[in-house]
Amino acid sequence: LATTVETSNLKPIVHISPIKSSEDDRLHLVALTGGGSRLYLSTRNAGENNPNPRPYCLRLVSIRLPPGFAPSGPTQKPTKVHNGYYKAGLTLLASSPAEAAD
């Protein structure tokens, strides 16, 4: 992870959704964070060939930074994300200055 990324973008986790095998057979879950990041997780080790193994681990595979994140310029990323939705590659984030405003 780049040293310019604030760790506050990676916590807290506000939503977890499964990823269908028809969308990606290597990724199984996506976690949305309060900073707007997406954490992609797998329940098997890299290079494993068995398409239907019983889950025995939870491994972080990839991190996508929030929309609007740019390490070299002013950021216009979501803040205070308190809920999210993920389905078939579409991510929706609900954020507001105060959680009670939605």
C-alpha positions as CSV (number, residue, x, y, z in Angstrom):
1,L,0.0,0.0,0.0
2,A,1.4,3.4,-0.9
3,T,2.7,5.5,2.0
4,T,0.6,8.4,0.9
5,V,-2.7,6.6,1.7
6,E,-4.3,7.5,5.0
7,T,-5.2,4.4,7.0
8,S,-8.5,6.2,7.9
9,N,-9.6,5.3,4.4
10,L,-9.5,1.6,5.4
11,K,-11.7,1.6,8.5
12,P,-14.2,1.0,9.8
13,I,-15.9,-1.7,7.7
14,V,-19.5,-0.6,7.1
15,H,-20.7,-3.3,4.7
16,I,-19.7,-6.7,3.4
17,S,-21.2,-8.3,0.3
18,P,-20.5,-11.6,-1.4
19,I,-19.2,-11.7,-5.0
20,K,-20.8,-14.2,-7.3
21,S,-18.5,-16.8,-8.9
22,S,-19.9,-15.7,-12.3
23,E,-18.4,-12.3,-11.7
24,D,-15.0,-13.4,-10.4
25,D,-14.0,-17.0,-9.4
26,R,-11.0,-15.8,-7.3
27,L,-12.7,-13.1,-5.2
28,H,-15.5,-14.0,-2.8
29,L,-16.2,-10.9,-0.6
30,V,-16.0,-7.1,-0.9
31,A,-15.9,-5.0,2.2
32,L,-16.8,-1.3,2.0
33,T,-15.1,1.0,4.5
34,G,-16.1,4.2,6.2
35,G,-13.5,6.0,4.1
36,G,-15.0,4.8,0.9
37,S,-12.4,2.1,0.1
38,R,-13.2,-1.3,-1.2
39,L,-11.4,-4.3,0.2
40,Y,-11.6,-7.5,-2.0
41,L,-11.2,-10.8,-0.1
42,S,-10.8,-14.4,-1.1
43,T,-11.4,-17.6,0.9
44,R,-8.7,-19.6,-0.8
45,N,-5.0,-19.3,-1.4
46,A,-3.5,-17.9,-4.6
47,G,-2.9,-20.5,-7.3
48,E,-5.4,-23.0,-5.8
49,N,-7.1,-24.9,-8.7
50,N,-10.1,-26.5,-6.9
51,P,-13.1,-24.3,-7.9
52,N,-15.3,-25.5,-4.9
53,P,-13.0,-25.9,-1.9
54,R,-14.4,-25.4,1.5
55,P,-13.3,-21.9,2.8
56,Y,-10.5,-22.2,5.3
57,C,-8.9,-18.7,5.2
58,L,-9.8,-15.1,4.6
59,R,-7.2,-13.3,2.5
60,L,-7.0,-9.7,1.4
61,V,-6.4,-9.7,-2.3
62,S,-6.8,-6.1,-3.4
63,I,-7.7,-2.6,-2.2
64,R,-9.5,0.0,-4.3
65,L,-9.2,3.5,-3.0
66,P,-12.2,5.7,-2.7
67,P,-13.7,7.4,-5.8
68,G,-12.1,10.8,-6.2
69,F,-8.8,9.8,-4.5
70,A,-5.8,11.3,-6.1
71,P,-2.4,11.2,-4.3
72,S,-1.1,14.3,-6.2
73,G,-4.0,16.6,-6.0
74,P,-6.9,17.7,-3.8
75,T,-9.2,14.9,-2.9
76,Q,-12.9,14.9,-3.4
77,K,-13.5,11.5,-1.9
78,P,-16.5,10.4,0.2
79,T,-16.2,10.9,4.0
80,K,-18.1,9.4,6.9
81,V,-19.6,6.6,4.8
82,H,-22.1,4.8,7.0
83,N,-23.7,2.3,4.7
84,G,-23.1,0.7,1.3
85,Y,-24.4,-1.6,-1.4
86,Y,-22.5,-3.9,-3.8
87,K,-23.9,-6.0,-6.6
88,A,-22.5,-7.2,-9.9
89,G,-19.6,-4.7,-9.8
90,L,-21.8,-1.7,-8.8
91,T,-20.9,0.0,-5.6
92,L,-23.1,2.6,-3.8
93,L,-21.9,4.5,-0.8
94,A,-24.1,6.4,1.6
95,S,-22.3,9.3,3.4
96,S,-23.2,12.5,5.0
97,P,-21.7,15.1,7.3
98,A,-23.8,13.7,10.1
99,E,-25.1,10.1,10.1
100,A,-28.6,11.3,11.3
101,A,-29.0,13.5,8.2
102,D,-29.9,10.7,5.8
